[in-house]
């Protein structure tokens, strides 16, 4: 979804390179409300960290220390792998910041979903997150539900909901 939007943005702008700017715009277009603000914030923070560490490593001249892009950006998600995938899936050149931004946004989204799913697991008095907890986390959060409307989670079940017309009439009428 994000890659498709980014490709369209590059095509409209008549550019030949996917940069972090296109990733940022695609994030704003795809993610709803506060989710977009936080995702853009995380992406921008990762780009800033990446650029600062890049400059710091250029000043150090010690036997060419190899540091991964993920480490430079302070991320857990694999920046190098996302760079490779972006190059394979598009006919455009890929700037150094684009995969960093994408990794930061994906990491933020994963952390958000796992936090809510963890809370659902705790509410269910379980120690392990199962697909049901992911389903409850996503469907109970307005913005995540809007983002992942067309997603079907296997073994997720449905939200508990009983229509008021199906309930027996209350005795206090």
C-alpha positions in Angstrom: 0.0 0.0 0.0 2.7 2.5 1.0 4.9 1.4 -1.9 2.1 1.8 -4.4 1.4 5.4 -3.1 5.1 6.3 -3.2 5.4 5.0 -6.8 2.4 7.2 -7.8 4.0 10.2 -6.0 7.3 9.8 -7.9 5.4 9.3 -11.2 3.4 12.5 -10.6 6.5 14.5 -9.6 8.3 13.1 -12.7 11.3 12.1 -10.6 13.5 9.1 -11.0 14.3 8.6 -7.3 12.3 7.5 -4.3 13.4 9.7 -1.3 12.3 10.0 2.3 10.2 13.0 1.2 8.0 10.7 -0.9 7.8 8.2 1.9 6.7 10.9 4.3 4.0 12.1 1.9 2.8 8.6 1.4 2.7 8.1 5.2 0.6 11.2 5.6 -1.8 10.1 2.9 -2.3 6.5 4.1 -2.3 6.7 7.9 -5.3 8.3 9.6 -5.2 11.2 12.1 -2.8 10.9 15.1 -1.3 7.7 13.7 0.0 9.7 10.8 1.5 12.4 13.1 3.3 9.8 15.2 4.5 7.8 12.2 5.9 10.9 10.5 7.6 11.9 13.8 9.2 8.5 14.2 10.4 8.6 10.5 11.8 12.1 10.8 13.6 11.2 14.1 15.1 8.1 12.4 16.4 10.1 9.4 17.9 12.7 11.7 19.6 10.1 13.8 20.8 8.3 10.7 22.3 11.5 9.2 24.0 12.4 12.5 25.6 9.0 12.9 26.7 9.1 9.3 28.5 12.3 9.8 30.1 11.0 13.1 31.3 7.9 11.4 32.9 9.9 8.5 35.0 11.8 11.0 36.2 8.6 12.7 39.0 7.0 10.7 39.5 3.6 12.4 40.0 0.7 10.0 36.6 1.5 8.3 34.2 0.3 11.0 31.2 -1.4 9.4 27.9 -0.3 11.0 24.5 -1.4 9.7 22.1 1.2 8.5 19.6 0.0 11.1 22.2 0.7 13.8 22.9 4.2 12.4 19.2 5.0 12.4 18.7 3.4 15.9 16.1 1.0 14.5 15.4 -2.7 15.0 13.8 -3.2 11.5 16.2 -4.1 8.7 16.9 -0.9 6.7 19.2 -2.8 4.3 16.6 -5.4 3.5 13.9 -2.7 2.9 16.4 -0.9 0.6 16.8 -4.1 -1.4 13.1 -4.7 -1.6 12.4 -1.2 -2.7 14.9 -1.5 -5.5 13.5 -4.8 -6.6 9.8 -3.8 -6.5 10.2 -0.5 -8.3 11.9 0.8 -11.5 13.1 3.8 -9.7 16.3 4.7 -7.9 16.1 4.6 -4.1 17.6 7.3 -1.9 19.4 6.4 1.3 16.7 8.0 3.5 13.7 6.2 2.0 14.3 2.8 3.5 15.3 4.4 6.8 12.0 6.3 6.9 10.0 3.2 5.9 11.7 1.1 8.5 10.9 3.6 11.2 7.3 3.9 10.2 6.9 0.1 10.1 8.6 -0.3 13.5 6.3 2.3 15.0 3.2 0.6 13.6 4.4 -2.8 14.9 5.1 -1.4 18.3 1.7 0.3 18.5 -0.1 -2.9 17.5 1.9 -5.1 19.9 1.4 -2.7 22.8 -2.4 -2.7 22.3 -2.3 -6.5 21.8 -0.3 -6.9 25.0 -2.8 -4.9 26.9 -5.6 -7.1 25.4 -3.6 -10.2 26.5 -3.2 -8.8 30.0 -7.0 -8.0 30.2 -7.6 -11.7 29.1 -5.2 -12.8 31.9 -2.9 -14.4 29.4 0.9 -14.2 29.1 1.1 -14.9 25.4 -0.3 -12.7 22.6 -2.4 -14.8 20.2 -4.2 -13.7 17.0 -7.4 -13.0 19.0 -5.5 -10.3 21.0 -4.2 -8.7 17.8 -7.8 -8.7 16.4 -9.1 -7.1 19.5 -6.3 -4.5 19.6 -6.8 -3.5 16.0 -10.6 -3.4 15.9 -10.9 -1.5 19.3 -8.6 1.2 18.1 -10.4 3.7 15.8 -7.3 4.7 13.7 -5.8 1.2 13.4 -9.2 -0.2 12.4 -9.5 2.4 9.7 -6.0 1.7 8.4 -6.5 -2.1 8.5 -10.1 -2.3 7.4 -9.6 -4.8 4.6 -7.3 -7.0 6.7 -8.5 -10.4 7.9 -6.6 -11.9 10.8 -6.7 -15.7 10.8 -8.0 -17.2 14.1 -8.9 -13.6 15.2 -12.6 -14.1 15.7 -15.0 -11.2 15.8 -15.6 -8.3 18.3 -18.1 -9.2 20.9 -21.3 -7.3 20.0 -24.9 -8.1 20.7 -27.6 -6.0 19.0 -29.9 -4.4 21.5 -33.0 -5.7 19.7 -31.9 -9.2 20.4 -31.6 -8.7 24.1 -34.6 -9.6 26.3 -36.6 -6.6 27.4 -35.6 -5.3 30.8 -37.9 -5.7 33.8 -37.6 -2.0 34.8 -39.9 -0.6 32.1 
